[in-house]
Amino acid sequence: MKSSPSNLINKIIKQDFFVTLLKSGGVKVASMAVVFLTSVFLSRVLGPEGYGIYTYAFSLAMLIGLPLHGGLSTLVMRSVAQYQKQKKWSCIKGLKKKANQLIVLASLIIGVILIVNFSYLEDPVLRLTHTFSIFLIPIVSLATIRASFLRGFDQPVAAQFPEDIVRPYSCIILLVFFYYFSEVTPQLAMALNIVTGLLALLLGHFLLARRTPIAVTSAQPSYEVRKWMKDMMPFTVIAGVQMLNSQLDVLMIGALLGKEVVGVYQVAAQVVVLVSFPLVIVNYVVAPKFAVHFLSGEIKLIQDIVRRSTKLIVIVSVPTALFFIVFGGHLD
């Protein structure tokens, strides 16, 4: 007898692993909802041109900051999961130290170069918004690395909470506050992103300190720099392709059609993300599991996780896609 979708879901969520998957998905849904609302709010308050300036500066900063954390975050997640399995506590501590050093040093170099280049922009709003966006590069990079460590320690929900809940919800609260008592501008919106980003970074640092095994904090750091650099290169390439795929459209539209069109496009693009979010959640949770099980040679267990995860993705994604196919033309 074939299993119905409801029976399949019940079979999936009985397992602790998939309960964690659903919790992580709930956090992501809450994050996507507030991000979408923030996009709509800013598009209305700033107008197409102002929102386009803000979106373009934000996308450019994320793209420029990619080399700092793109491949490094995946390396950290995978290595920490494997080192924990092997009880190589000193390597985890050494990796954390080197990752932080790399991000801080690279951010300083990139920041100086960008400040010089942005100083030549004639429009004061454009210049100030882009200048503020520079500070997001180290903030987001450091926060991403801390989340990767938490994922490696098998704490996916804690890893998501600072960036997916605290940062976007505190940002929309501050935006609404300034909207009622002052004026929201592109540079102010970017500045509030910096403030809320720092808040999320501090919380991520606190959560990581609380969930780091005592064996790691008491160990002397050891380094496998050559191995880390070798392993990080393919991850960086993959992360680069993914980031280009998600941000290049915004940058190209801004360069070819102007900032005003970017604002309109970005609001519509947020809707499309809803279809792919189950895949994002599954990947976020299962990636460290794959690293540990592959190290142990548990290939059949990996295959079982892939099979069950794929079924869950289809169950959630297909109805969402069908909804937009049928009713998408009525959304405006």
VOPAGU-2260 file (C-alpha; in pm, 1 decimal, decimal comma):
REM VOPAGU-2260
SITE   aa  ch    i         X         Y         Z
SITE  MET   A    0       0,0       0,0       0,0
SITE  LYS   A    1     133,6     339,1     -95,4
SITE  SER   A    2     185,1     594,2     178,0
SITE  SER   A    3     -26,2     910,0     165,7
SITE  PRO   A    4     151,5    1245,1     208,0
SITE  SER   A    5      17,3    1277,3     563,8
SITE  ASN   A    6     141,6     928,9     658,1
SITE  LEU   A    7     476,5    1006,2     502,1
SITE  ILE   A    8     512,3    1326,1     704,4
SITE  ASN   A    9     414,9    1141,6    1022,6
SITE  LYS   A   10     675,6     879,5     947,6
SITE  ILE   A   11     938,0    1146,0     892,5
SITE  ILE   A   12     877,2    1363,4    1196,4
SITE  LYS   A   13     884,9    1071,9    1441,7
SITE  GLN   A   14    1261,0    1080,9    1411,2
SITE  ASP   A   15    1449,7    1333,8    1624,0
SITE  PHE   A   16    1659,6    1437,1    1327,0
SITE  PHE   A   17    1360,6    1545,8    1125,6
SITE  VAL   A   18    1202,2    1713,9    1426,6
SITE  THR   A   19    1512,6    1932,4    1429,6
SITE  LEU   A   20    1467,1    1981,3    1057,0
SITE  LEU   A   21    1112,3    2106,1    1109,1
SITE  LYS   A   22    1220,7    2337,5    1390,8
SITE  SER   A   23    1487,2    2482,5    1165,4
SITE  GLY   A   24    1226,7    2520,9     893,1
SITE  GLY   A   25     999,2    2707,5    1130,4
SITE  VAL   A   26    1276,6    2953,9    1210,8
SITE  LYS   A   27    1341,4    3004,0     840,2
SITE  VAL   A   28     973,3    3063,1     764,7
SITE  ALA   A   29     956,5    3325,2    1039,9
SITE  SER   A   30    1269,1    3487,5     897,0
SITE  MET   A   31    1142,8    3487,8     538,9
SITE  ALA   A   32     812,9    3640,3     648,7
SITE  VAL   A   33     976,0    3938,9     819,0
SITE  VAL   A   34    1230,4    3982,6     538,3
SITE  PHE   A   35     945,7    3998,9     287,7
SITE  LEU   A   36     753,7    4247,2     503,5
SITE  THR   A   37    1067,2    4456,8     542,8
SITE  SER   A   38    1115,6    4461,7     165,3
SITE  VAL   A   39     757,7    4576,1     110,3
SITE  PHE   A   40     785,1    4836,4     387,4
SITE  LEU   A   41    1110,3    4982,5     255,6
SITE  SER   A   42     986,3    4983,8    -103,8
SITE  ARG   A   43     685,6    5190,3       4,8
SITE  VAL   A   44     874,1    5424,9     238,7
SITE  LEU   A   45    1186,3    5481,0      27,5
SITE  GLY   A   46    1017,8    5467,7    -311,0
SITE  PRO   A   47    1153,2    5272,4    -608,4
SITE  GLU   A   48    1467,1    5484,9    -646,1
SITE  GLY   A   49    1558,3    5495,9    -276,1
SITE  TYR   A   50    1488,4    5126,8    -227,5
SITE  GLY   A   51    1688,7    5053,1    -540,3
SITE  ILE   A   52    1989,5    5241,7    -398,7
SITE  TYR   A   53    1962,7    5050,7     -71,8
SITE  THR   A   54    1919,5    4709,9    -238,4
SITE  TYR   A   55    2202,2    4767,6    -484,0
SITE  ALA   A   56    2445,1    4873,1    -209,2
SITE  PHE   A   57    2346,5    4577,3       7,6
SITE  SER   A   58    2384,9    4325,4    -276,6
SITE  LEU   A   59    2721,1    4471,5    -376,2
SITE  ALA   A   60    2850,5    4446,7     -18,4
SITE  MET   A   61    2738,6    4083,9       9,3
SITE  LEU   A   62    2905,3    3997,9    -320,1
SITE  ILE   A   63    3232,1    4171,0    -227,8
SITE  GLY   A   64    3234,4    4004,7     113,3
SITE  LEU   A   65    3187,0    3657,7     -33,9
SITE  PRO   A   66    3559,9    3567,3     -46,3
SITE  LEU   A   67    3581,0    3630,7     328,8
SITE  HIS   A   68    3326,1    3372,7     436,6
SITE  GLY   A   69    3189,6    3186,3     132,9
SITE  GLY   A   70    3414,5    2881,5     127,6
SITE  LEU   A   71    3540,1    2935,4     482,3
SITE  SER   A   72    3196,7    2887,3     638,3
SITE  THR   A   73    3149,4    2550,2     466,7
SITE  LEU   A   74    3501,6    2445,0     562,0
SITE  VAL   A   75    3435,2    2538,6     925,4
SITE  MET   A   76    3104,3    2352,2     941,1
SITE  ARG   A   77    3245,9    2034,7     786,3
SITE  SER   A   78    3576,7    2041,1     975,1
SITE  VAL   A   79    3421,2    2108,0    1315,2
SITE  ALA   A   80    3175,3    1820,2    1269,7
SITE  GLN   A   81    3458,7    1585,3    1174,0
SITE  TYR   A   82    3703,6    1711,7    1437,4
SITE  GLN   A   83    3438,4    1664,2    1705,3
SITE  LYS   A   84    3387,7    1305,3    1589,0
SITE  GLN   A   85    3765,2    1250,5    1603,4
SITE  LYS   A   86    3800,5    1447,2    1931,5
SITE  LYS   A   87    4055,4    1683,0    1776,1
SITE  TRP   A   88    3961,9    1967,9    2009,4
SITE  SER   A   89    4284,7    2161,9    1954,6
SITE  CYS   A   90    4220,8    2176,0    1578,8
SITE  ILE   A   91    3874,3    2325,4    1638,5
SITE  LYS   A   92    4024,0    2598,5    1855,1
SITE  GLY   A   93    4298,7    2665,8    1601,7
SITE  LEU   A   94    4048,0    2684,3    1316,7
SITE  LYS   A   95    3836,4    2935,5    1508,0
SITE  LYS   A   96    4135,4    3159,2    1575,1
SITE  LYS   A   97    4259,4    3153,0    1215,3
SITE  ALA   A   98    3912,5    3209,8    1070,5
SITE  ASN   A   99    3860,7    3521,0    1282,7
SITE  GLN   A  100    4205,6    3654,3    1196,7
SITE  LEU   A  101    4149,9    3603,0     824,1
SITE  ILE   A  102    3816,4    3784,6     825,9
SITE  VAL   A  103    3938,7    4082,1    1029,1
SITE  LEU   A  104    4252,8    4130,4     820,4
SITE  ALA   A  105    4076,4    4089,9     485,6
SITE  SER   A  106    3794,7    4322,3     596,1
SITE  LEU   A  107    4041,2    4599,1     679,1
SITE  ILE   A  108    4208,9    4573,0     338,7
SITE  ILE   A  109    3880,6    4555,7     145,6
SITE  GLY   A  110    3728,2    4833,7     355,9
SITE  VAL   A  111    4008,5    5081,1     282,5
SITE  ILE   A  112    3988,3    5010,9     -91,2
SITE  LEU   A  113    3609,7    5053,0     -97,7
SITE  ILE   A  114    3609,3    5373,7     107,6
SITE  VAL   A  115    3850,7    5531,9    -140,2
SITE  ASN   A  116    3639,9    5421,2    -437,6
SITE  PHE   A  117    3305,1    5524,0    -290,1
SITE  SER   A  118    3439,0    5869,4    -201,5
SITE  TYR   A  119    3425,2    5954,9    -572,6
SITE  LEU   A  120    3046,5    5906,3    -592,6
SITE  GLU   A  121    2881,6    6243,0    -650,9
SITE  ASP   A  122    2535,7    6167,3    -511,4
SITE  PRO   A  123    2561,2    6209,8    -129,9
SITE  VAL   A  124    2282,9    5957,2     -61,7
SITE  LEU   A  125    2446,8    5699,7    -287,3
SITE  ARG   A  126    2791,3    5769,4    -140,6
SITE  LEU   A  127    2682,0    5743,1     222,5
SITE  THR   A  128    2468,9    5432,2     166,6
SITE  HIS   A  129    2755,9    5249,5      -3,8
SITE  THR   A  130    3002,1    5364,0     262,6
SITE  PHE   A  131    2779,9    5230,7     540,7
SITE  SER   A  132    2745,6    4900,7     355,7
SITE  ILE   A  133    3119,6    4841,2     395,9
SITE  PHE   A  134    3073,0    4777,7     767,1
SITE  LEU   A  135    2832,0    4494,2     689,1
SITE  ILE   A  136    3112,1    4293,3     527,9
SITE  PRO   A  137    3302,6    4198,9     847,8
SITE  ILE   A  138    2983,7    4185,7    1056,1
SITE  VAL   A  139    2808,4    3939,4     826,9
SITE  SER   A  140    3127,3    3738,3     772,6
SITE  LEU   A  141    3198,6    3696,8    1144,5
SITE  ALA   A  142    2834,4    3611,7    1213,8
SITE  THR   A  143    2835,9    3351,6     936,1
SITE  ILE   A  144    3146,3    3184,9    1076,9
SITE  ARG   A  145    2992,7    3164,6    1423,1
SITE  ALA   A  146    2682,3    3007,6    1275,4
SITE  SER   A  147    2901,8    2755,4    1093,9
SITE  PHE   A  148    3070,9    2656,6    1419,0
SITE  LEU   A  149    2730,5    2603,4    1579,7
SITE  ARG   A  150    2621,6    2391,5    1284,5
SITE  GLY   A  151    2937,7    2187,1    1320,5
SITE  PHE   A  152    2849,3    2131,3    1686,2
SITE  ASP   A  153    2506,9    2004,4    1567,0
SITE  GLN   A  154    2320,3    2313,0    1685,5
SITE  PRO   A  155    2139,3    2424,6    1364,7
SITE  VAL   A  156    1854,0    2610,7    1535,8
SITE  ALA   A  157    2090,2    2807,7    1760,2
SITE  ALA   A  158    2299,2    2884,3    1452,7
SITE  GLN   A  159    1998,1    3032,7    1274,1
SITE  PHE   A  160    1849,8    3232,3    1558,8
SITE  PRO   A  161    2077,1    3542,5    1558,9
SITE  GLU   A  162    2074,7    3607,9    1183,6
SITE  ASP   A  163    1728,8    3472,6    1096,8
SITE  ILE   A  164    1528,0    3601,1    1392,8
SITE  VAL   A  165    1707,2    3862,8    1602,9
SITE  ARG   A  166    1855,1    4065,1    1319,9
SITE  PRO   A  167    1552,9    4096,3    1083,1
SITE  TYR   A  168    1292,3    4144,6    1358,1
SITE  SER   A  169    1496,4    4404,7    1543,7
SITE  CYS   A  170    1561,4    4579,1    1211,6
SITE  ILE   A  171    1192,5    4608,8    1119,5
SITE  ILE   A  172    1112,9    4734,9    1471,3
SITE  LEU   A  173    1374,6    5009,1    1441,4
SITE  LEU   A  174    1259,3    5098,1    1090,4
SITE  VAL   A  175     899,2    5139,1    1204,6
SITE  PHE   A  176    1016,6    5347,3    1501,7
SITE  PHE   A  177    1211,0    5587,4    1281,2
SITE  TYR   A  178     926,7    5597,9    1029,6
SITE  TYR   A  179     687,6    5735,1    1292,8
SITE  PHE   A  180     930,9    5968,8    1469,3
SITE  SER   A  181    1169,2    6072,3    1193,0
SITE  GLU   A  182    1238,0    5996,9     827,2
SITE  VAL   A  183    1364,0    5672,4     676,5
SITE  THR   A  184    1631,3    5714,8     411,2
SITE  PRO   A  185    1850,2    5460,0     227,2
SITE  GLN   A  186    2153,2    5551,1     439,5
SITE  LEU   A  187    1950,7    5521,7     760,9
SITE  ALA   A  188    1816,1    5181,1     655,5
SITE  MET   A  189    2173,5    5066,2     592,5
SITE  ALA   A  190    2290,0    5207,2     927,2
SITE  LEU   A  191    2013,5    5018,2    1107,0
SITE  ASN   A  192    2131,6    4701,8     934,3
SITE  ILE   A  193    2473,3    4763,2    1088,0
SITE  VAL   A  194    2327,2    4810,4    1436,7
SITE  THR   A  195    2109,1    4499,7    1419,3
SITE  GLY   A  196    2392,4    4305,5    1257,0
SITE  LEU   A  197    2617,5    4385,9    1554,5
SITE  LEU   A  198    2340,7    4275,6    1790,6
SITE  ALA   A  199    2308,3    3943,6    1606,8
SITE  LEU   A  200    2686,3    3901,6    1604,1
SITE  LEU   A  201    2709,5    3950,4    1981,2
SITE  LEU   A  202    2428,7    3701,3    2038,0
SITE  GLY   A  203    2594,5    3451,5    1805,8
SITE  HIS   A  204    2920,3    3491,6    1997,6
SITE  PHE   A  205    2735,8    3428,4    2324,9
SITE  LEU   A  206    2555,6    3119,9    2191,9
SITE  LEU   A  207    2877,2    2976,6    2051,5
SITE  ALA   A  208    3056,8    3029,5    2383,7
SITE  ARG   A  209    2774,5    2851,7    2567,1
SITE  ARG   A  210    2766,1    2554,1    2329,3
SITE  THR   A  211    3136,9    2504,9    2268,3
SITE  PRO   A  212    3258,7    2188,5    2445,3
SITE  ILE   A  213    3482,7    2248,7    2745,8
SITE  ALA   A  214    3745,0    2029,5    2579,4
SITE  VAL   A  215    3778,6    2292,3    2304,8
SITE  THR   A  216    3809,0    2594,7    2535,8
SITE  SER   A  217    4071,7    2421,8    2749,7
SITE  ALA   A  218    4277,5    2290,5    2456,6
SITE  GLN   A  219    4587,8    2449,5    2308,6
SITE  PRO   A  220    4522,3    2555,5    1948,1
SITE  SER   A  221    4680,3    2354,0    1670,2
SITE  TYR   A  222    4671,5    2439,3    1302,3
SITE  GLU   A  223    4633,4    2249,7     974,8
SITE  VAL   A  224    4660,7    2558,9     758,6
SITE  ARG   A  225    4776,7    2384,6     442,0
SITE  LYS   A  226    4492,5    2132,3     460,5
SITE  TRP   A  227    4237,6    2404,8     536,2
SITE  MET   A  228    4347,8    2615,2     241,8
SITE  LYS   A  229    4336,3    2318,0       6,7
SITE  ASP   A  230    3990,6    2210,5     122,9
SITE  MET   A  231    3852,8    2564,8     119,5
SITE  MET   A  232    3919,6    2636,0    -248,7
SITE  PRO   A  233    3640,4    2421,2    -400,7
SITE  PHE   A  234    3396,5    2543,7    -134,9
SITE  THR   A  235    3482,1    2903,3    -224,5
SITE  VAL   A  236    3417,1    2837,0    -593,2
SITE  ILE   A  237    3079,8    2676,5    -517,0
SITE  ALA   A  238    2983,5    2958,5    -281,5
SITE  GLY   A  239    3088,3    3211,7    -545,2
SITE  VAL   A  240    2865,1    3055,7    -807,3
SITE  GLN   A  241    2574,2    3044,8    -562,4
SITE  MET   A  242    2622,1    3407,6    -460,9
SITE  LEU   A  243    2649,4    3519,7    -823,6
SITE  ASN   A  244    2331,9    3329,0    -899,2
SITE  SER   A  245    2147,4    3507,8    -616,4
SITE  GLN   A  246    2292,6    3860,2    -647,7
SITE  LEU   A  247    2415,8    3906,7   -1004,4
SITE  ASP   A  248    2065,9    3972,4   -1138,2
SITE  VAL   A  249    2023,0    4266,0    -898,2
SITE  LEU   A  250    2363,3    4410,4    -983,8
SITE  MET   A  251    2310,9    4375,0   -1359,8
SITE  ILE   A  252    1964,5    4533,7   -1346,9
SITE  GLY   A  253    2104,0    4819,8   -1140,5
SITE  ALA   A  254    2391,1    4875,2   -1382,4
SITE  LEU   A  255    2183,5    4848,4   -1701,4
SITE  LEU   A  256    1839,0    4978,1   -1608,1
SITE  GLY   A  257    1895,8    5196,9   -1303,4
SITE  LYS   A  258    1840,5    5177,5    -927,8
SITE  GLU   A  259    1465,1    5241,8    -951,7
SITE  VAL   A  260    1405,2    4919,5   -1145,3
SITE  VAL   A  261    1609,8    4726,9    -886,6
SITE  GLY   A  262    1364,0    4824,7    -613,9
SITE  VAL   A  263    1064,4    4693,9    -808,4
SITE  TYR   A  264    1243,9    4374,6    -910,3
SITE  GLN   A  265    1366,0    4290,9    -560,6
SITE  VAL   A  266    1015,8    4289,9    -411,6
SITE  ALA   A  267     894,2    4045,0    -677,0
SITE  ALA   A  268    1204,7    3827,1    -635,4
SITE  GLN   A  269    1131,9    3777,1    -265,4
SITE  VAL   A  270     816,9    3583,9    -354,8
SITE  VAL   A  271    1007,9    3332,0    -564,6
SITE  VAL   A  272    1233,5    3241,7    -271,5
SITE  LEU   A  273     935,8    3082,4     -96,0
SITE  VAL   A  274     938,4    2789,9    -338,9
SITE  SER   A  275    1301,1    2694,5    -272,5
SITE  PHE   A  276    1311,2    2741,7     104,4
SITE  PRO   A  277    1256,4    2367,6     189,7
SITE  LEU   A  278    1574,5    2282,2      -0,4
SITE  VAL   A  279    1763,4    2555,7     185,5
SITE  ILE   A  280    1646,6    2426,2     523,5
SITE  VAL   A  281    1726,2    2063,2     445,9
SITE  ASN   A  282    2075,2    2152,9     327,0
SITE  TYR   A  283    2132,2    2367,9     636,1
SITE  VAL   A  284    2057,0    2078,5     872,6
SITE  VAL   A  285    2188,0    1773,3     686,1
SITE  ALA   A  286    2523,0    1911,6     566,4
SITE  PRO   A  287    2709,5    1851,9     895,8
SITE  LYS   A  288    2541,9    1511,2     922,5
SITE  PHE   A  289    2681,4    1418,5     581,9
SITE  ALA   A  290    3032,3    1520,4     687,7
SITE  VAL   A  291    3022,8    1300,5     999,9
SITE  HIS   A  292    2859,5     996,7     837,0
SITE  PHE   A  293    3091,4    1012,3     534,9
SITE  LEU   A  294    3392,5    1018,3     767,5
SITE  SER   A  295    3256,0     707,0     940,6
SITE  GLY   A  296    3183,9     534,5     609,3
SITE  GLU   A  297    2808,4     520,6     679,0
SITE  ILE   A  298    2704,5     556,9     316,0
SITE  LYS   A  299    2371,2     376,6     355,5
SITE  LEU   A  300    2271,6     614,8     632,9
SITE  ILE   A  301    2353,1     910,0     406,7
SITE  GLN   A  302    2140,7     756,8     131,5
SITE  ASP   A  303    1851,7     714,0     374,2
SITE  ILE   A  304    1874,7    1078,2     484,7
SITE  VAL   A  305    1882,4    1194,0     120,9
SITE  ARG   A  306    1579,0     982,8      31,1
SITE  ARG   A  307    1369,5    1101,6     324,3
SITE  SER   A  308    1479,9    1463,4     285,1
SITE  THR   A  309    1389,4    1459,8     -84,4
SITE  LYS   A  310    1039,6    1335,9      -6,2
SITE  LEU   A  311     992,2    1614,2     248,1
SITE  ILE   A  312    1116,5    1878,1       2,2
SITE  VAL   A  313     872,3    1761,2    -265,5
SITE  ILE   A  314     579,0    1754,0     -22,9
SITE  VAL   A  315     636,1    2115,2      79,7
SITE  SER   A  316     766,1    2268,9    -245,5
SITE  VAL   A  317     519,6    2135,5    -501,9
SITE  PRO   A  318     203,5    2289,0    -347,9
SITE  THR   A  319     381,2    2623,5    -309,2
SITE  ALA   A  320     497,2    2618,7    -671,1
SITE  LEU   A  321     150,6    2522,2    -794,3
SITE  PHE   A  322      -3,6    2807,9    -596,8
SITE  PHE   A  323     216,6    3066,6    -768,0
SITE  ILE   A  324     168,0    2903,8   -1109,8
SITE  VAL   A  325    -210,1    2920,6   -1076,6
SITE  PHE   A  326    -256,9    3241,9    -878,5
SITE  GLY   A  327      67,6    3425,5    -943,7
SITE  GLY   A  328     -91,6    3650,1   -1204,8
SITE  HIS   A  329    -336,0    3783,0    -947,9
SITE  LEU   A  330     -64,0    3895,3    -702,1
SITE  ASP   A  331      34,7    4258,8    -723,8
